[in-house]
Amino acid sequence: MEKEPQQIQLSVDPNAYLISGVNMGFDEENFHFLITSGTQGRQFVATPKHAKRIYMLLEQQIKQYEKQFGELTTELPHMPKMSQEQRSKVGF
């Protein structure tokens, strides 16, 4: 007997935030994301498999965007080298 899909009640923030920065790190069990918008920051954690799905979905959406609007050209920003002590004070 098949289970009926369960409906999940989700509370969606009515505001849209422009992402001004993303910081990521990982350990064996999780990927950690610090996403900033202006002076606000939120931390998210995803399993490696879920992080890979986010990557795949974003890649798919970018390909569709480029098909419609043309190729995007960009590169990752240069990040200055930080000591382990400095790194421990940022984000995670």
Backbone as XML, in Angstrom:
<?xml version="1.0"?>
<chain id="A" units="angstrom">
  <residue number="1" name="MET">
    <atom name="N" x="0.833" y="-1.179" z="0.000"/>
    <atom name="CA" x="0.000" y="0.000" z="0.000"/>
    <atom name="C" x="0.886" y="1.254" z="0.000"/>
  </residue>
  <residue number="2" name="GLU">
    <atom name="N" x="0.627" y="2.152" z="-0.934"/>
    <atom name="CA" x="1.419" y="3.377" z="-1.042"/>
    <atom name="C" x="0.992" y="4.403" z="-0.005"/>
  </residue>
  <residue number="3" name="LYS">
    <atom name="N" x="1.977" y="5.094" z="0.527"/>
    <atom name="CA" x="1.677" y="6.170" z="1.465"/>
    <atom name="C" x="1.288" y="7.408" z="0.685"/>
  </residue>
  <residue number="4" name="GLU">
    <atom name="N" x="0.318" y="8.132" z="1.216"/>
    <atom name="CA" x="-0.059" y="9.409" z="0.618"/>
    <atom name="C" x="1.009" y="10.436" z="0.930"/>
  </residue>
  <residue number="5" name="PRO">
    <atom name="N" x="1.345" y="11.310" z="-0.040"/>
    <atom name="CA" x="2.342" y="12.340" z="0.261"/>
    <atom name="C" x="1.894" y="13.191" z="1.448"/>
  </residue>
  <residue number="6" name="GLN">
    <atom name="N" x="2.823" y="13.440" z="2.355"/>
    <atom name="CA" x="2.520" y="14.241" z="3.533"/>
    <atom name="C" x="2.692" y="15.713" z="3.196"/>
  </residue>
  <residue number="7" name="GLN">
    <atom name="N" x="1.729" y="16.517" z="3.575"/>
    <atom name="CA" x="1.798" y="17.950" z="3.340"/>
    <atom name="C" x="2.521" y="18.603" z="4.511"/>
  </residue>
  <residue number="8" name="ILE">
    <atom name="N" x="3.513" y="19.436" z="4.197"/>
    <atom name="CA" x="4.317" y="20.097" z="5.221"/>
    <atom name="C" x="3.955" y="21.570" z="5.254"/>
  </residue>
  <residue number="9" name="GLN">
    <atom name="N" x="3.686" y="22.078" z="6.453"/>
    <atom name="CA" x="3.414" y="23.500" z="6.627"/>
    <atom name="C" x="4.756" y="24.220" z="6.729"/>
  </residue>
  <residue number="10" name="LEU">
    <atom name="N" x="4.968" y="25.187" z="5.872"/>
    <atom name="CA" x="6.232" y="25.903" z="5.817"/>
    <atom name="C" x="5.995" y="27.385" z="6.007"/>
  </residue>
  <residue number="11" name="SER">
    <atom name="N" x="6.722" y="27.971" z="6.923"/>
    <atom name="CA" x="6.622" y="29.406" z="7.151"/>
    <atom name="C" x="7.719" y="30.088" z="6.326"/>
  </residue>
  <residue number="12" name="VAL">
    <atom name="N" x="7.324" y="30.860" z="5.318"/>
    <atom name="CA" x="8.283" y="31.520" z="4.437"/>
    <atom name="C" x="8.413" y="32.986" z="4.827"/>
  </residue>
  <residue number="13" name="ASP">
    <atom name="N" x="9.654" y="33.429" z="5.005"/>
    <atom name="CA" x="9.929" y="34.825" z="5.308"/>
    <atom name="C" x="9.420" y="35.665" z="4.136"/>
  </residue>
  <residue number="14" name="PRO">
    <atom name="N" x="8.562" y="36.642" z="4.361"/>
    <atom name="CA" x="7.990" y="37.410" z="3.252"/>
    <atom name="C" x="8.982" y="38.381" z="2.606"/>
  </residue>
  <residue number="15" name="ASN">
    <atom name="N" x="10.135" y="38.582" z="3.234"/>
    <atom name="CA" x="11.132" y="39.509" z="2.696"/>
    <atom name="C" x="12.079" y="38.792" z="1.739"/>
  </residue>
  <residue number="16" name="ALA">
    <atom name="N" x="12.569" y="39.513" z="0.741"/>
    <atom name="CA" x="13.599" y="38.999" z="-0.152"/>
    <atom name="C" x="14.899" y="39.714" z="0.204"/>
  </residue>
  <residue number="17" name="TYR">
    <atom name="N" x="15.980" y="38.964" z="0.335"/>
    <atom name="CA" x="17.258" y="39.527" z="0.746"/>
    <atom name="C" x="18.262" y="39.407" z="-0.401"/>
  </residue>
  <residue number="18" name="LEU">
    <atom name="N" x="19.000" y="40.474" z="-0.672"/>
    <atom name="CA" x="20.059" y="40.461" z="-1.664"/>
    <atom name="C" x="21.314" y="39.925" z="-0.989"/>
  </residue>
  <residue number="19" name="ILE">
    <atom name="N" x="21.830" y="38.812" z="-1.473"/>
    <atom name="CA" x="23.011" y="38.205" z="-0.869"/>
    <atom name="C" x="24.222" y="39.069" z="-1.171"/>
  </residue>
  <residue number="20" name="SER">
    <atom name="N" x="24.906" y="39.503" z="-0.110"/>
    <atom name="CA" x="26.098" y="40.327" z="-0.302"/>
    <atom name="C" x="27.376" y="39.545" z="-0.035"/>
  </residue>
  <residue number="21" name="GLY">
    <atom name="N" x="27.260" y="38.383" z="0.555"/>
    <atom name="CA" x="28.444" y="37.570" z="0.803"/>
    <atom name="C" x="28.087" y="36.156" z="1.194"/>
  </residue>
  <residue number="22" name="VAL">
    <atom name="N" x="28.946" y="35.227" z="0.819"/>
    <atom name="CA" x="28.773" y="33.824" z="1.197"/>
    <atom name="C" x="30.116" y="33.299" z="1.661"/>
  </residue>
  <residue number="23" name="ASN">
    <atom name="N" x="30.130" y="32.689" z="2.815"/>
    <atom name="CA" x="31.328" y="32.062" z="3.353"/>
    <atom name="C" x="30.980" y="30.600" z="3.570"/>
  </residue>
  <residue number="24" name="MET">
    <atom name="N" x="31.864" y="29.709" z="3.139"/>
    <atom name="CA" x="31.593" y="28.282" z="3.292"/>
    <atom name="C" x="32.767" y="27.574" z="3.925"/>
  </residue>
  <residue number="25" name="GLY">
    <atom name="N" x="32.452" y="26.546" z="4.646"/>
    <atom name="CA" x="33.457" y="25.660" z="5.198"/>
    <atom name="C" x="32.853" y="24.277" z="5.309"/>
  </residue>
  <residue number="26" name="PHE">
    <atom name="N" x="33.665" y="23.298" z="5.574"/>
    <atom name="CA" x="33.120" y="21.952" z="5.708"/>
    <atom name="C" x="33.979" y="21.136" z="6.656"/>
  </residue>
  <residue number="27" name="ASP">
    <atom name="N" x="33.352" y="20.101" z="7.190"/>
    <atom name="CA" x="34.073" y="19.075" z="7.919"/>
    <atom name="C" x="33.594" y="17.751" z="7.341"/>
  </residue>
  <residue number="28" name="GLU">
    <atom name="N" x="33.933" y="16.655" z="7.965"/>
    <atom name="CA" x="33.586" y="15.351" z="7.392"/>
    <atom name="C" x="32.076" y="15.139" z="7.266"/>
  </residue>
  <residue number="29" name="GLU">
    <atom name="N" x="31.301" y="15.726" z="8.153"/>
    <atom name="CA" x="29.877" y="15.432" z="8.195"/>
    <atom name="C" x="28.978" y="16.522" z="7.628"/>
  </residue>
  <residue number="30" name="ASN">
    <atom name="N" x="29.452" y="17.769" z="7.552"/>
    <atom name="CA" x="28.570" y="18.860" z="7.143"/>
    <atom name="C" x="29.290" y="19.932" z="6.331"/>
  </residue>
  <residue number="31" name="PHE">
    <atom name="N" x="28.514" y="20.634" z="5.519"/>
    <atom name="CA" x="28.949" y="21.871" z="4.883"/>
    <atom name="C" x="28.281" y="23.003" z="5.650"/>
  </residue>
  <residue number="32" name="HIS">
    <atom name="N" x="29.042" y="24.038" z="5.959"/>
    <atom name="CA" x="28.548" y="25.176" z="6.723"/>
    <atom name="C" x="28.525" y="26.395" z="5.808"/>
  </residue>
  <residue number="33" name="PHE">
    <atom name="N" x="27.408" y="27.092" z="5.772"/>
    <atom name="CA" x="27.246" y="28.280" z="4.940"/>
    <atom name="C" x="26.934" y="29.461" z="5.848"/>
  </residue>
  <residue number="34" name="LEU">
    <atom name="N" x="27.637" y="30.560" z="5.649"/>
    <atom name="CA" x="27.301" y="31.824" z="6.293"/>
    <atom name="C" x="26.918" y="32.761" z="5.164"/>
  </residue>
  <residue number="35" name="ILE">
    <atom name="N" x="25.661" y="33.136" z="5.097"/>
    <atom name="CA" x="25.157" y="33.987" z="4.016"/>
    <atom name="C" x="24.797" y="35.333" z="4.617"/>
  </residue>
  <residue number="36" name="THR">
    <atom name="N" x="25.382" y="36.390" z="4.057"/>
    <atom name="CA" x="25.136" y="37.729" z="4.584"/>
    <atom name="C" x="24.354" y="38.570" z="3.593"/>
  </residue>
  <residue number="37" name="SER">
    <atom name="N" x="23.585" y="39.476" z="4.155"/>
    <atom name="CA" x="22.819" y="40.457" z="3.389"/>
    <atom name="C" x="22.900" y="41.757" z="4.180"/>
  </residue>
  <residue number="38" name="GLY">
    <atom name="N" x="23.680" y="42.702" z="3.652"/>
    <atom name="CA" x="23.888" y="43.932" z="4.412"/>
    <atom name="C" x="24.592" y="43.617" z="5.711"/>
  </residue>
  <residue number="39" name="THR">
    <atom name="N" x="23.990" y="43.987" z="6.830"/>
    <atom name="CA" x="24.595" y="43.715" z="8.133"/>
    <atom name="C" x="24.005" y="42.483" z="8.811"/>
  </residue>
  <residue number="40" name="GLN">
    <atom name="N" x="23.135" y="41.763" z="8.108"/>
    <atom name="CA" x="22.507" y="40.568" z="8.664"/>
    <atom name="C" x="23.212" y="39.323" z="8.132"/>
  </residue>
  <residue number="41" name="GLY">
    <atom name="N" x="23.329" y="38.298" z="8.953"/>
    <atom name="CA" x="23.929" y="37.044" z="8.528"/>
    <atom name="C" x="23.132" y="35.865" z="9.044"/>
  </residue>
  <residue number="42" name="ARG">
    <atom name="N" x="23.060" y="34.831" z="8.249"/>
    <atom name="CA" x="22.386" y="33.598" z="8.664"/>
    <atom name="C" x="23.298" y="32.428" z="8.369"/>
  </residue>
  <residue number="43" name="GLN">
    <atom name="N" x="23.310" y="31.459" z="9.288"/>
    <atom name="CA" x="24.114" y="30.262" z="9.098"/>
    <atom name="C" x="23.208" y="29.098" z="8.737"/>
  </residue>
  <residue number="44" name="PHE">
    <atom name="N" x="23.676" y="28.304" z="7.777"/>
    <atom name="CA" x="22.961" y="27.109" z="7.350"/>
    <atom name="C" x="23.948" y="25.949" z="7.342"/>
  </residue>
  <residue number="45" name="VAL">
    <atom name="N" x="23.466" y="24.761" z="7.605"/>
    <atom name="CA" x="24.289" y="23.564" z="7.585"/>
    <atom name="C" x="23.595" y="22.540" z="6.699"/>
  </residue>
  <residue number="46" name="ALA">
    <atom name="N" x="24.381" y="21.866" z="5.853"/>
    <atom name="CA" x="23.823" y="20.840" z="4.968"/>
    <atom name="C" x="24.743" y="19.623" z="4.983"/>
  </residue>
  <residue number="47" name="THR">
    <atom name="N" x="24.160" y="18.446" z="4.838"/>
    <atom name="CA" x="24.972" y="17.240" z="4.691"/>
    <atom name="C" x="25.706" y="17.328" z="3.360"/>
  </residue>
  <residue number="48" name="PRO">
    <atom name="N" x="26.789" y="16.576" z="3.182"/>
    <atom name="CA" x="27.492" y="16.601" z="1.896"/>
    <atom name="C" x="26.582" y="16.263" z="0.709"/>
  </residue>
  <residue number="49" name="LYS">
    <atom name="N" x="25.703" y="15.282" z="0.853"/>
    <atom name="CA" x="24.800" y="14.928" z="-0.257"/>
    <atom name="C" x="23.838" y="16.071" z="-0.561"/>
  </residue>
  <residue number="50" name="HIS">
    <atom name="N" x="23.334" y="16.723" z="0.464"/>
    <atom name="CA" x="22.411" y="17.829" z="0.228"/>
    <atom name="C" x="23.152" y="19.019" z="-0.390"/>
  </residue>
  <residue number="51" name="ALA">
    <atom name="N" x="24.381" y="19.273" z="0.057"/>
    <atom name="CA" x="25.190" y="20.344" z="-0.533"/>
    <atom name="C" x="25.415" y="20.064" z="-2.021"/>
  </residue>
  <residue number="52" name="LYS">
    <atom name="N" x="25.651" y="18.816" z="-2.372"/>
    <atom name="CA" x="25.849" y="18.449" z="-3.781"/>
    <atom name="C" x="24.565" y="18.695" z="-4.574"/>
  </residue>
  <residue number="53" name="ARG">
    <atom name="N" x="23.414" y="18.396" z="-3.981"/>
    <atom name="CA" x="22.133" y="18.660" z="-4.669"/>
    <atom name="C" x="21.924" y="20.155" z="-4.879"/>
  </residue>
  <residue number="54" name="ILE">
    <atom name="N" x="22.304" y="20.981" z="-3.900"/>
    <atom name="CA" x="22.210" y="22.435" z="-4.047"/>
    <atom name="C" x="23.084" y="22.868" z="-5.222"/>
  </residue>
  <residue number="55" name="TYR">
    <atom name="N" x="24.314" y="22.352" z="-5.269"/>
    <atom name="CA" x="25.235" y="22.651" z="-6.365"/>
    <atom name="C" x="24.621" y="22.258" z="-7.712"/>
  </residue>
  <residue number="56" name="MET">
    <atom name="N" x="24.064" y="21.046" z="-7.797"/>
    <atom name="CA" x="23.486" y="20.562" z="-9.053"/>
    <atom name="C" x="22.290" y="21.408" z="-9.480"/>
  </residue>
  <residue number="57" name="LEU">
    <atom name="N" x="21.446" y="21.795" z="-8.542"/>
    <atom name="CA" x="20.282" y="22.621" z="-8.849"/>
    <atom name="C" x="20.722" y="24.008" z="-9.314"/>
  </residue>
  <residue number="58" name="LEU">
    <atom name="N" x="21.691" y="24.593" z="-8.631"/>
    <atom name="CA" x="22.199" y="25.906" z="-9.018"/>
    <atom name="C" x="22.837" y="25.841" z="-10.415"/>
  </residue>
  <residue number="59" name="GLU">
    <atom name="N" x="23.600" y="24.786" z="-10.671"/>
    <atom name="CA" x="24.220" y="24.610" z="-11.990"/>
    <atom name="C" x="23.151" y="24.515" z="-13.088"/>
  </residue>
  <residue number="60" name="GLN">
    <atom name="N" x="22.101" y="23.755" z="-12.832"/>
    <atom name="CA" x="20.998" y="23.609" z="-13.788"/>
    <atom name="C" x="20.319" y="24.954" z="-14.052"/>
  </residue>
  <residue number="61" name="GLN">
    <atom name="N" x="20.069" y="25.718" z="-12.993"/>
    <atom name="CA" x="19.409" y="27.010" z="-13.148"/>
    <atom name="C" x="20.289" y="28.006" z="-13.904"/>
  </residue>
  <residue number="62" name="ILE">
    <atom name="N" x="21.601" y="27.993" z="-13.631"/>
    <atom name="CA" x="22.518" y="28.903" z="-14.331"/>
    <atom name="C" x="22.568" y="28.558" z="-15.814"/>
  </residue>
  <residue number="63" name="LYS">
    <atom name="N" x="22.584" y="27.278" z="-16.147"/>
    <atom name="CA" x="22.580" y="26.871" z="-17.566"/>
    <atom name="C" x="21.324" y="27.372" z="-18.263"/>
  </residue>
  <residue number="64" name="GLN">
    <atom name="N" x="20.177" y="27.259" z="-17.603"/>
    <atom name="CA" x="18.930" y="27.752" z="-18.193"/>
    <atom name="C" x="18.961" y="29.271" z="-18.334"/>
  </residue>
  <residue number="65" name="TYR">
    <atom name="N" x="19.496" y="29.964" z="-17.340"/>
    <atom name="CA" x="19.621" y="31.421" z="-17.383"/>
    <atom name="C" x="20.492" y="31.828" z="-18.571"/>
  </residue>
  <residue number="66" name="GLU">
    <atom name="N" x="21.659" y="31.172" z="-18.714"/>
    <atom name="CA" x="22.577" y="31.520" z="-19.802"/>
    <atom name="C" x="21.990" y="31.211" z="-21.170"/>
  </residue>
  <residue number="67" name="LYS">
    <atom name="N" x="21.201" y="30.177" z="-21.248"/>
    <atom name="CA" x="20.533" y="29.857" z="-22.517"/>
    <atom name="C" x="19.576" y="30.987" z="-22.910"/>
  </residue>
  <residue number="68" name="GLN">
    <atom name="N" x="18.925" y="31.559" z="-21.924"/>
    <atom name="CA" x="17.948" y="32.617" z="-22.184"/>
    <atom name="C" x="18.592" y="33.995" z="-22.315"/>
  </residue>
  <residue number="69" name="PHE">
    <atom name="N" x="19.606" y="34.304" z="-21.498"/>
    <atom name="CA" x="20.142" y="35.662" z="-21.433"/>
    <atom name="C" x="21.599" y="35.806" z="-21.880"/>
  </residue>
  <residue number="70" name="GLY">
    <atom name="N" x="22.274" y="34.719" z="-22.155"/>
    <atom name="CA" x="23.671" y="34.787" z="-22.565"/>
    <atom name="C" x="24.610" y="34.362" z="-21.452"/>
  </residue>
  <residue number="71" name="GLU">
    <atom name="N" x="25.839" y="34.068" z="-21.847"/>
    <atom name="CA" x="26.827" y="33.539" z="-20.911"/>
    <atom name="C" x="27.226" y="34.564" z="-19.842"/>
  </residue>
  <residue number="72" name="LEU">
    <atom name="N" x="27.342" y="34.072" z="-18.626"/>
    <atom name="CA" x="27.836" y="34.877" z="-17.506"/>
    <atom name="C" x="29.345" y="34.679" z="-17.410"/>
  </residue>
  <residue number="73" name="THR">
    <atom name="N" x="30.067" y="35.756" z="-17.223"/>
    <atom name="CA" x="31.497" y="35.632" z="-16.973"/>
    <atom name="C" x="31.783" y="36.231" z="-15.605"/>
  </residue>
  <residue number="74" name="THR">
    <atom name="N" x="32.428" y="35.451" z="-14.755"/>
    <atom name="CA" x="32.752" y="35.887" z="-13.403"/>
    <atom name="C" x="33.858" y="35.007" z="-12.864"/>
  </residue>
  <residue number="75" name="GLU">
    <atom name="N" x="34.363" y="35.346" z="-11.732"/>
    <atom name="CA" x="35.363" y="34.530" z="-11.046"/>
    <atom name="C" x="35.187" y="34.715" z="-9.552"/>
  </residue>
  <residue number="76" name="LEU">
    <atom name="N" x="35.757" y="33.802" z="-8.794"/>
    <atom name="CA" x="35.676" y="33.915" z="-7.343"/>
    <atom name="C" x="36.530" y="35.088" z="-6.885"/>
  </residue>
  <residue number="77" name="PRO">
    <atom name="N" x="36.082" y="35.822" z="-5.878"/>
    <atom name="CA" x="36.893" y="36.937" z="-5.373"/>
    <atom name="C" x="38.157" y="36.410" z="-4.699"/>
  </residue>
  <residue number="78" name="HIS">
    <atom name="N" x="39.206" y="37.207" z="-4.741"/>
    <atom name="CA" x="40.453" y="36.847" z="-4.070"/>
    <atom name="C" x="40.245" y="36.944" z="-2.562"/>
  </residue>
  <residue number="79" name="MET">
    <atom name="N" x="40.564" y="35.892" z="-1.877"/>
    <atom name="CA" x="40.434" y="35.880" z="-0.425"/>
    <atom name="C" x="41.828" y="35.923" z="0.191"/>
  </residue>
  <residue number="80" name="PRO">
    <atom name="N" x="42.100" y="36.901" z="1.050"/>
    <atom name="CA" x="43.417" y="36.953" z="1.688"/>
    <atom name="C" x="43.639" y="35.740" z="2.579"/>
  </residue>
  <residue number="81" name="LYS">
    <atom name="N" x="44.880" y="35.317" z="2.687"/>
    <atom name="CA" x="45.223" y="34.184" z="3.559"/>
    <atom name="C" x="44.984" y="34.586" z="5.006"/>
  </residue>
  <residue number="82" name="MET">
    <atom name="N" x="44.387" y="33.659" z="5.761"/>
    <atom name="CA" x="44.127" y="33.931" z="7.177"/>
    <atom name="C" x="44.790" y="32.855" z="8.020"/>
  </residue>
  <residue number="83" name="SER">
    <atom name="N" x="45.204" y="33.238" z="9.197"/>
    <atom name="CA" x="45.768" y="32.271" z="10.136"/>
    <atom name="C" x="44.629" y="31.417" z="10.702"/>
  </residue>
  <residue number="84" name="GLN">
    <atom name="N" x="44.988" y="30.289" z="11.312"/>
    <atom name="CA" x="43.972" y="29.431" z="11.922"/>
    <atom name="C" x="43.189" y="30.191" z="12.986"/>
  </residue>
  <residue number="85" name="GLU">
    <atom name="N" x="43.872" y="31.047" z="13.745"/>
    <atom name="CA" x="43.204" y="31.846" z="14.786"/>
    <atom name="C" x="42.180" y="32.789" z="14.164"/>
  </residue>
  <residue number="86" name="GLN">
    <atom name="N" x="42.552" y="33.472" z="13.069"/>
    <atom name="CA" x="41.624" y="34.364" z="12.391"/>
    <atom name="C" x="40.433" y="33.597" z="11.836"/>
  </residue>
  <residue number="87" name="ARG">
    <atom name="N" x="40.698" y="32.419" z="11.225"/>
    <atom name="CA" x="39.644" y="31.607" z="10.631"/>
    <atom name="C" x="38.628" y="31.164" z="11.683"/>
  </residue>
  <residue number="88" name="SER">
    <atom name="N" x="39.105" y="30.860" z="12.875"/>
    <atom name="CA" x="38.195" y="30.391" z="13.927"/>
    <atom name="C" x="37.260" y="31.484" z="14.404"/>
  </residue>
  <residue number="89" name="LYS">
    <atom name="N" x="37.576" y="32.761" z="14.113"/>
    <atom name="CA" x="36.729" y="33.879" z="14.531"/>
    <atom name="C" x="35.719" y="34.267" z="13.460"/>
  </residue>
  <residue number="90" name="VAL">
    <atom name="N" x="35.784" y="33.634" z="12.277"/>
    <atom name="CA" x="34.895" y="34.002" z="11.167"/>
    <atom name="C" x="33.856" y="32.918" z="10.977"/>
  </residue>
  <residue number="91" name="GLY">
    <atom name="N" x="32.607" y="33.269" z="11.043"/>
    <atom name="CA" x="31.517" y="32.381" z="10.659"/>
    <atom name="C" x="31.295" y="31.204" z="11.568"/>
  </residue>
  <residue number="92" name="PHE">
    <atom name="N" x="32.167" y="30.245" z="11.531"/>
    <atom name="CA" x="31.889" y="28.979" z="12.201"/>
    <atom name="C" x="32.875" y="28.735" z="13.307"/>
  </residue>
</chain>
